Amino acid sequence: MADGYDVLLRDGDIAHVRPLTPNDRQALHELVDSSSQRSAYLRFFSGGRASAHAYMDKITDEGYGGRALVATLRDRLVAVVECIPITDHVADLAILIDDAAQGNGLGTLLLEHAAIDAADHGVKELSAEVLSENAPMLRVLNDLGLEVRRRVDGSSTEIRIAPAPTTRLAAMIEARDHACERASVARVLAPRSVAVIGASRDPHAVGHRVLDNLLGGGFEGPVYPVNPRRANCYKSVLAIPDRVDLAVVAVPAAHVLEVARESAQAGVAGLVVLTAGFAESGDRHSEEDLLKISRTAGMRLIGPNCLGVVNTALGLNATFLEGRPEAGPVGLMSQSGAIGAALLDQLGVTSFVSVGNKADVSGNDLLEYWEDDDATKVIALYLESFGNPRKFTRIARRVSTRKPIMLVKSGRSDSGGRAVRSHTAAAATPDVAVDALVRASGVIRLDTLQDLVDTARLLSTQPLPRGRRVAIVGNSGGPEAMAADACERYGLAVPELPHGLVRGGPSAALGNPVDLTAEASAKDLGDAVEALVASPEVDAVLVVYTPPFGSGLEATREAIAIATRSATKTVLACVMGHGGMIDGRVPAYAFPEQALAALAHAVRYAEWRPEPVGEAPDADVEAARKIVRAEPDGWLSPATAARLLRCYGITVCEAVAVDSPDAAVEAAAMVGLPAVLKATGPVHKSDVGGVRMNLRTQEEIRLAYEDMAATIEDMTGAILQPQLPAGVEIIVGGVSYPAFGPLVMVGMGGVTGDLLADRAFRVPPVSVSAAVELVGELRCAPLLYGYRGAAPVNVSALAEQIARVGRLLDDLPEVVELDLNPVILTEDGATTVDVRIRLTHTEERFSALRRRLR
């Protein structure tokens, strides 16, 4: 955090926050001079600016004992917030903001960050003395989202704040961040004026095509061509007499930084850089400079190396693509220009953003924008990488409760190259992380672009299915049989229909599928569809028609349109060999498998939406953090690992650490016989003979220790545990990636765990009910529920452990690997036998609550 971080303000502007340094003294004096006398009085009560200047000297001296953050706008220091220790657990809170920077949410943001930082450093209470007439500051403190107590004393009010994060604080931070993100993205997607820098008369030039698209696309705002070497163009963006909201840059890479600086000087709000030749070509330094110029000036940046942006509601086509994008209900983002162009040709969009190298604006930002856009019914993303996957999970989980998000992400085969040693980490590849991430957030992950187009057409035009029951009706038995087979593959049900629900000719088969035969007319098919749509026995209706039989293609399409016009149930069609839309409402697919794949995605999404997040398990987080802070990087000792788990309500089977054969014999008196002896030191103890079970006498224990000590090179000692009753062995674990954050894993445990690779993952938090579903995904799940007459084990106890491990990983980012292996499940409960936990401390533990741009 030494260099600071960028933050968004309420109107979409960008500030930079960093720790105060002694070099800020002159800038702090300038802040005092630019503040009004009243602001100085409200902050310092008496003495006005003279007191303020003296105080700025004090806080930049070497002996200053507080922690302070400063904020800059366009490289000018505009605010300082302090947290000054009074005792080990109490600190004073104070803030001064330039008058011109007030009213834009900066004060609230700085106070949030100061409170979060104070809580991270063990502060239990923040105090602030505020003049009672300073109503805005009192309101800001009260509305932070923390527990606040007030005491009025004459003309001042004493404020006491508990900085420990609360659910209310998290919700309010999320809401404030959402408003800032939306305002920020609006700078590039809803501009009032556009400049095309690099405009050209050459019809093949990118600048010409962008200008032509803007002028011919119906954009009503002013469009300014910029080219210093062309007549009828402005020489630079600085020469434009009016404010420019969006600048589209189509100049050679060597000139982009100069153009960006001029745009910053001109007060441009958003920058779309079409030019290639940056990080994708190895020039990361220039791309970093471009981002820095943009952020310092408060400009949001699309690209570089992108196609541009589209907003069909405004007639904004700031791309160099041929043709006019079709208006529709999809918000579309692509990291690949070629794929974006292909999808834009297939889908009607509210807006389209080609993010290119994604130096600044990413999918996270766009999700925030599209969440509140009523015209956007469905969101479609093509990604090659995640910039901030943990933030993506939080945003997408919220957005998915309102509208579906579809994702195609390339790179499924990339193992990530992570060098790990424990069972869990070895299993959790980055693509596994992506799968867990999208599952947790309700995102619909698709394998192909065709799947994305097919699913988007269904979700953007039809109500969500209420269940998995599908009625199949059509005029050809073969395609309908294929449809029924596809239903089974995708987990959809094809129930028998009530007798008499559908009528047909003497040759018709009226079960399910309903085959009306090739002689059925368009009216026959329409009547059958109407009956099925009205039936409570089905949740979705698939119409399968093979042309040219019956009344022909056009008449049948019209019959389907009429039959479904008032339908409140999911209806889709397979018109063999013909895709598209029927009446603009009913998606039609060329083949039945396409239709049912899309329907299956819609069903799973509909089932995900009502799922509650669930309450987090109780935990002594403060005690856990003390343990973690006191330990060095590396694997915890078994005793310390067990102590950390107890903070989260997870108990480990009794274990006594021993360092000699005699100590092992003595420990037997404490744990009892029979016993298990396990070597400490090796990661995979069983592989090297480091686990000896069912030791029934003290002599057996002595011999076992001596034998292990003689044969295991990296043995550092051992632990002795009681021999537990037999049960089903399961592993519960976790791994934390620097970018993706933590994952919880459950799988087949014991020595066969790696061999069978039967595992399932989730992104925490994981509720107990979600943990039960996670366990149900395992191939070994039948063993837990009474396989072949065996007694069922206590799955609820296992689910409780999974939820608690999830909370531990969420709370403690220093825990990078965790294995409970095995957890022995019996009818009575779940007993953790062995535990391994590895810590990695980072210099900066950046709270997810602290708002910032990536």
Secondary structure, 3 states (H helix, E strand, C coil): CCCCEEEECCCCCEEEEEECCHHHHHHHHHHHHHCCHHHHHHHHCCCHHHHHHHHHHHHCCCCCCCEEEEEEECCEEEEEEEEEECCCCEEEEEEEECHHHCCCCHHHHHHHHHHHHHHHCCCCEEEEEEECCCHHHHHHHHCCCCEEEEEEECCEEEEEEECCCCHHHHHHHHHHHHHHHHHHHHHHHCCCCEEEECCCCCCCCHHHHHHHHHHHCCCCCCEEEECCCCCCCECCHHHCCCCCCEEEECCCHHHHHHHHHHHHHHCCCEEEECCCCCHHHCCHHHHHHHHHHHHHHCCEEECCCCCEEEECCCCEEEECCCCCCCEEEEEEEECCHHHHHHHHHHCCEEEEEECCCCCCCCHHHHHHHHHCCCCCCEEEEEECCCCCHHHHHHHHHHHHCCCCEEEEECCCCCCCCCCCCCHHHHHCCHHHHHHHHHHHHCCEEECCHHHHHHHHHHHCCCCCCCCCEEEEEECCHHHHHHHHHHHHHCCCECCCCCCCCCCCCCCCECCCCEECCCCCCHHHHHHHHHHHHHCCCCCEEEEEECCCCCCCHHHHHHHHHHHHCCCCCEEEEEECCECEEECCCEEEECCHHHHHHHHHHHHHHHHHCCCCCCCCCCCCHHHHHHHHHHCCCEECCHHHHHHHHHCCCCCECCCEEECCHHHHHHHHHHHCCCEEEEEECCCCHHHHCCEEEEECCHHHHHHHHHHHHHHCCCCCEEEEEECCCCCEEEEEEEEEECCCEEEEEEEECHHHHHHHCCEEEECCCCCHHHHHHHHHCCCCHHHHHCHHHCCCCCHHHHHHHHHHHHHHHHHCCCEEEEEEEEEEECCCCEEECCEEEEECCCCCCCCCCCCCCC
